[in-house]
């Protein structure tokens, strides 16, 4: 790691810190789903809960919400300006994080659910120390340049959100290397079982439900029904345009792509749809072989004009988003939230 939290921590302390208890979530995949489901469960119990997630798809105001209502652009701009005056050397994400924490204080939130941006130990969200629970979602090889070359090193970075005396929870499907690193760290861990609910990933639902139960917010049939139908943008998001079906999913790790492909198979069978075509794009810092998981004859590389855009695999045809939306009755877009934004703009 070539960076520290020195600047953001100094600004955070000038702002008076944050005394609201929070659930802090790190991991490679499922963080946003766990965070959103957990916040919704708490909200349905009548609590005032703040939610911070990243990245956003279309509008940065998606990152900050209180009881399901996003911050207004006016409030976000006002608070970001306040942060920049206090900490002029902060990154964009650090400014967004501190602005979110200030907003949650203004909104008198009783509990926060906060998703890490990258890693954990050196993530801007980690300046907050009033933690009620730490959650480690599924860990995979990712962001190796920043986090390390092995699962153990990556897990160590993500466990940087943990504090002695603060419970840690993780999913039952972690690989042995991750559990070994947790044990080596000395943290006691609670294992959350998987839980099937709607189109959400069972491991993510299990973590959200177990975390809620630990915090004193039990699930009942009414809450389960609401969660099952809760739309998570860019996470197996189904859009219907007349007879055409479009699915958007930002999956960008090996395991998450595998899960989406299984979901698509089940959905195709259940809805009696024709075989889908896939529009995919993986950013240049992701596993370069993810495209190989898709059926080659029905998969098309979508060009993105973005500084993080990946390179088109030589064995894959290209197509534009409008072409697929015009010509294919069932199309699934997978690969990144930047791709999700591009598809949404066309839709």
ABEGO torsion letter per residue (X at the ends): XABBAAAAAAAAAAAGEBABBBBBBBEABGAAAAAAAAAAAAAAAGBBBBBBBOBBAABAAAABBBGGBBBBAAAAAAAAAAAAAABAABBAAAAAAAAAAAAAAAAGBABBBBBBABEAAABAAAABABBABBBBBBBBBBGAAAAEABAAAAAAAAAAABBBGBBBBBBAABBAAAAAAAAAAGBBBBBBBBBBBEABBAAAAAAAAAAAAAAGBBBBAAAAAAAAABBBBGBGBBBBBEABBBBBBABABAAAAAAAAAAAAAAAAAAGBBBBBBBBBBBAABBAAAAAABBAAABBBBBBBBAABBBBBAABBBBBAAAAAAABABBBBBGBAAAAAAAAAAX
